[in-house]
């Protein structure tokens, strides 16, 4: 590879990153840059849904609507099946699109929302034995395990 070819490829690389950063969130831009620098085969093109305009925009808007629903009531029994009916898409497509648009799988986001809600309720002085019901956990032990895994401490220690 000649020096001129290398300069041309480097400039194309920088132009592509600049265009992507201008249209996507910083988190998604960092992910693309890390992928490109790692030299993986997927580095040649961003994910299909990462394009601007057209289908990506509609999918991103729909995913953001679903995310807002989940954020409004994380204690609800949300499933991919329920969300796919709301969105009018298959569960597989929704799952894949959710990860690409939000940057995290559906279930991880839901768990994070539930933990955040539990933290705010605990800060308000509610007892952990009551919080698990409102946050959508299966039982007190489920909340405690999940809480400890995400925060490094049990819910009872969080209130101290």
N, C-alpha and C positions, 0 to 999 in steps of 0.2 A: 504494500500500500504506500503510495507516494504521500509526501507531505501535503500536497494540495488536496488530495482525496481525504486525508485525515482532517484537514481544516474544514472542508465542506461538510463532512459527516458531523464534526463537532458543532459547527454552526447550526446544522439541521436539528441536532439534538437539543441545543439551547433554545432554538425557536419553538420546538415542539413543547418543551417544558414551560416556556413563557406563555404559550397559548393555552396550555392545560391549566396552569395556575390562575390565569385570568378568568377561566370559566368554571373552575371547581373549587371546592373547599380546600383549605390548607392541608387538612388531614389526608384527603385523597391525593393531593399533589405529592405529599411526602411519601405515600405508599407507592405511587407510580415511580418516583425518583429512586426509591430503594429497590424496586423491582428492576428498573433499567440498569442501575449500577451493579446489581447482582449478576446481570448477564443471562437471566433466564429466558427461555424461548418466548414467554409471554411478554417480554419487554419490547418486542417489535411493535405492538399495538396495545393501546389501553383496552380494558374490558369493553364489551359491546355496549353496555348500558352507561359507560362513562362518557359517551359522546354527548355533545351539546345539541339541543334542539330535537325535534321530532319525537321518536319513540322514547328516548331516554327521559325527556322532560315530562312526558305524560306518566311514565312509570315512576319517576322520582316524586312527582306530585302525589300520586296515589299512595306511594309508600309513606310519604310524610303525613298524609291524612290518617293512615293506619297508625303511624307512630303517635300522632296526637291523641287518637282514641285510647291507645294503650297508656299514654302518660296521664290522661285525665282520670283513668280508673285502673291502676295496675293490679288491684285486688281481684278484678274480674277474671273469670276462667278463660283467658285468651288461648286460642289454639290456632295453628296455621290453617286448619280447615275452616274455622269461623272467619278468619281474616280473608281467606281466599274467596269465600262466598261474598263478602263485602266488596272486595276488589274485582270480582269477576274473573279470577285467574286461577290456574291450577296451583296446588300446594307446592309442587316442585319449582315452578316458575317464580312464585312468590318468595319462596325460601331463598333461591339464588339471587333474585333481584333485591331482596331485603338486605342481604349481605353486601352486595355491590353498592347500593345506594347509601345505606346507613353506615356500613363499615364494620358491622358486627352481626352475628347471627341473631335471628328473631328471639330465640330462647334466652340468649345471654343478655340482650337488651331488656327483655321482660324481667329477668332476675335482677338486673341492676336497678330497674325502676322500682321493683318491690323492696329492695334493700334501701334505696333512697327514701322511699315512703316510710319504711320502718324506722329509719334513723330520725326522720322529722317527728314521727309520733313519739318516739322514745325521748327526744329532746323536749317535747311538750309535757313529759311526765307520765305518759301512759305506761302501764305495766306490760312487760313482754308477753305475759300469758294472754293478754287481750289483743296485742298488736298483730300476731300471726294471722288471725281471722280476717282482719281488715286489709291485710297486705296480700292475701291470696295464697299463703303457704298452706300445705296440706295439714300440718300440725305444728305444735310448738317446737318439737325436736327438729323438724325440717327447717324451720326458720333459724334455729340456733346453729345448725350445721352450715347452712348457706351463709348466714351472717358471719360466722367465724372464718369460713373460707374466703370471703370477700374482704373483710375488715381486719382480720387477725385477732378479734376478740369476740366473746359472746355478747348477746344483746344486753344482758344484765350488767356487764361491765361498762357498756356504752353510756348508761344512764348516770353513772357515778361522776 
